[in-house]
């Protein structure tokens, strides 16, 4: 049911020189983490890299009952953030700094 889903897009910043490492870490993403993301209402999740600027562009579909605070307080999510903190721009809690994007056009 498409109307039960919300599209979400955002940017993050990768530190220069860590493009390959970022890909390696995501190619080996923990199964427990992908299960946690799915269980919490995240699906059809992709991240794209602008190689010139290091900007990461994430796009995902979220269930209507998605609760960001529940996911961000989960120990496994915090463990992933700590694992990724050395190669990304982060907040004090090691969560990635994100910039939410406003949807201005969509075509099915």
C-alpha positions in Angstrom: 0.0 0.0 0.0 1.9 3.0 -1.3 0.0 5.5 0.8 1.3 3.7 3.9 4.8 4.8 3.1 6.6 8.1 3.4 9.7 8.8 1.2 12.6 10.3 3.1 15.8 11.8 1.6 18.8 13.3 3.3 22.5 14.1 2.9 25.5 13.2 5.0 29.1 14.1 4.6 31.9 11.6 4.1 35.4 12.6 5.1 37.8 12.9 2.2 39.7 9.8 1.3 37.3 7.3 2.8 35.1 6.6 -0.2 36.4 3.0 -0.6 36.2 2.3 3.1 32.6 3.5 3.3 31.7 1.1 0.5 33.6 -1.8 2.1 31.8 -1.2 5.4 28.4 -1.1 3.8 29.0 -4.1 1.6 29.6 -6.0 4.9 26.7 -4.3 6.8 25.7 -6.4 9.8 22.7 -8.7 9.3 21.4 -7.7 12.7 21.5 -4.0 11.7 19.6 -4.6 8.4 17.0 -6.6 10.4 16.7 -3.7 13.0 16.2 -1.2 10.2 13.5 -3.3 8.6 11.8 -4.0 11.9 11.7 -0.3 12.6 10.0 0.6 9.3 12.8 1.4 7.0 12.7 -0.2 3.6 14.0 0.4 0.0 17.0 2.2 1.4 19.8 3.5 -0.9 22.8 5.7 -0.4 24.6 7.4 -3.3 27.9 9.2 -3.2 28.9 12.4 -5.1 32.6 11.5 -5.5 33.7 15.1 -6.0 32.2 16.6 -2.9 32.0 13.5 -0.6 28.3 14.2 -0.1 26.3 11.0 0.6 22.6 11.1 -0.5 20.3 8.7 1.3 16.8 7.9 0.2 14.5 5.5 1.9 10.9 4.6 2.4 9.6 4.8 6.0 6.4 3.2 7.4 3.9 5.7 8.8 4.6 4.5 12.3 8.4 5.0 11.9 9.8 6.4 15.2 13.3 7.8 14.7 13.9 8.2 18.5 13.3 4.4 19.1 15.9 3.5 16.5 18.5 6.1 17.5 18.4 4.9 21.1 18.9 1.3 20.2 22.4 -0.1 21.3 23.0 -1.7 17.9 22.4 1.6 16.1 24.8 3.4 18.4 27.4 0.6 17.8 27.1 1.2 14.0 27.4 5.0 14.5 30.6 4.5 16.6 32.0 2.2 13.9 31.3 4.8 11.2 32.3 7.9 13.1 36.0 7.9 12.0 35.0 8.4 8.3 32.0 10.7 8.5 31.0 14.0 9.8 29.1 13.3 13.1 27.2 14.8 15.9 28.5 14.5 19.5 26.7 11.2 20.0 28.5 9.9 16.8 25.2 9.9 14.8 25.9 11.1 11.3 25.2 14.8 10.7 22.3 14.8 8.3 20.5 17.4 6.3 16.9 16.5 5.5 15.8 17.3 2.0 12.4 18.7 1.0 10.7 16.8 -1.8 9.9 19.1 -4.7 9.0 16.6 -7.4 8.1 12.9 -7.7 7.2 10.7 -10.6 5.9 7.1 -10.2 
